[in-house]
Amino acid sequence: MISQNTIKKPKNLKKEIAAASLREDTDESLEELIEKANEATPEVRTKLKKEIVRNKKFADFIKRRANFVCEICKQSPFIQKNGKPYAEADHITPLGGDTNGLDSPKNMRCLCAQCHAIVTHGAEEEIRKLIESNT
């Protein structure tokens, strides 16, 4: 067992990395940061998280109903390591917040990971291009 005294923990590794990233990006400065990161144990923190509870059965139903095929780009699912097809259930109107979207199959669709990422995080222009190219 490794004792706590043998693990080097730079006190301000995050600050050192932030300061170094403001300097010129060189192979030497990158190597220096990698060396420091390799000497440090990852920081652990505890978070209190508030989230909207989703009904997994609705998501499973939506994916099975679409046979795991993306409802935007029509891409077939890839098969996961566990042998099951992969797809994501998307809420058309986002849950809660200002939109007050519901966790209901009527407000859900089956998407591939790429389309889900675009409609969730993409700029309006990216979303419009995605929809137009698949209609």
C-alpha positions in Angstrom: 0.0 0.0 0.0 1.2 3.5 -0.9 1.3 5.9 2.0 -0.1 9.4 1.6 3.4 10.7 2.3 4.9 9.1 -0.9 2.3 10.6 -3.2 3.4 14.0 -4.4 0.6 16.5 -4.5 1.4 19.9 -6.0 -0.7 22.2 -3.9 -1.8 24.4 -6.8 -1.5 22.1 -9.9 -4.6 23.7 -11.4 -3.2 27.2 -11.0 0.2 26.1 -12.4 -1.5 24.5 -15.5 -3.7 27.6 -16.0 -0.6 29.9 -15.8 1.4 27.7 -18.0 -1.3 27.6 -20.6 -1.1 31.4 -20.8 2.5 31.1 -21.8 3.7 30.3 -25.3 2.6 26.8 -26.4 5.8 24.9 -26.9 6.7 21.2 -26.7 8.9 22.1 -23.7 6.1 23.8 -21.7 3.7 20.9 -22.6 6.3 18.3 -21.4 6.6 20.3 -18.1 2.9 20.2 -17.6 2.7 16.5 -18.4 5.5 15.8 -15.9 3.6 17.8 -13.1 0.3 16.0 -13.9 2.0 12.6 -13.8 3.3 13.4 -10.3 -0.1 14.4 -8.9 -3.1 12.3 -7.8 -6.4 13.4 -9.3 -8.4 15.8 -7.2 -11.5 14.3 -5.7 -14.5 16.5 -4.8 -18.0 15.8 -3.6 -20.9 17.5 -5.4 -24.5 18.0 -4.5 -26.5 17.8 -7.7 -30.1 18.7 -8.5 -31.5 17.1 -11.7 -34.8 16.4 -13.3 -35.7 12.7 -12.9 -36.3 11.0 -16.3 -38.4 7.9 -16.8 -36.0 5.3 -18.2 -38.9 3.1 -19.3 -40.1 5.9 -21.6 -36.6 6.3 -23.1 -36.4 2.5 -23.7 -39.8 2.5 -25.3 -38.9 5.4 -27.7 -35.7 3.6 -28.8 -37.4 0.3 -29.3 -40.3 1.9 -31.1 -37.8 3.4 -33.6 -35.8 0.1 -33.7 -32.9 2.2 -32.4 -32.7 4.0 -35.8 -32.1 7.8 -35.6 -35.3 9.7 -36.5 -33.3 12.6 -38.1 -30.5 11.0 -40.1 -31.9 7.5 -40.3 -28.6 6.1 -39.1 -28.7 2.5 -37.9 -27.4 2.0 -34.3 -24.0 0.7 -33.5 -23.7 -2.3 -31.3 -22.2 -1.8 -27.9 -19.7 -4.1 -26.1 -22.6 -5.7 -24.3 -24.2 -6.7 -27.6 -27.1 -4.2 -27.5 -27.8 -1.5 -30.0 -27.0 2.1 -28.9 -29.3 5.1 -29.4 -30.4 8.1 -27.3 -33.8 9.3 -26.3 -34.1 13.1 -27.0 -36.7 15.4 -25.4 -38.0 17.5 -28.3 -39.0 20.3 -25.9 -36.3 20.4 -23.2 -37.4 19.2 -19.8 -38.3 21.8 -17.1 -36.9 25.3 -17.1 -38.5 28.0 -19.2 -39.8 25.5 -21.8 -41.5 23.3 -19.2 -41.0 20.2 -21.4 -42.6 17.0 -20.2 -41.0 13.6 -19.7 -43.5 11.9 -21.9 -43.2 9.7 -25.0 -45.1 12.4 -26.9 -42.2 14.7 -26.3 -39.4 12.3 -27.2 -37.7 10.9 -30.2 -34.9 8.4 -30.9 -31.6 9.9 -32.1 -28.0 8.8 -32.8 -25.4 10.3 -30.6 -24.2 12.7 -33.3 -27.7 14.1 -34.0 -28.5 14.3 -30.3 -25.3 16.3 -29.6 -26.1 18.7 -32.5 -29.7 19.4 -31.5 -28.7 19.7 -27.8 -25.5 21.7 -28.0 -25.3 23.0 -31.6 -25.7 26.5 -32.9 -29.0 27.3 -34.6 -27.3 27.2 -38.0 -25.9 23.7 -37.3 -29.3 22.4 -36.2 -30.9 24.0 -39.3 -28.3 22.4 -41.6 -28.8 19.0 -40.0 -32.6 19.1 -40.3 -32.5 20.4 -43.9 -30.0 17.8 -45.1 -32.2 15.0 -43.8 -35.6 16.1 -45.0 
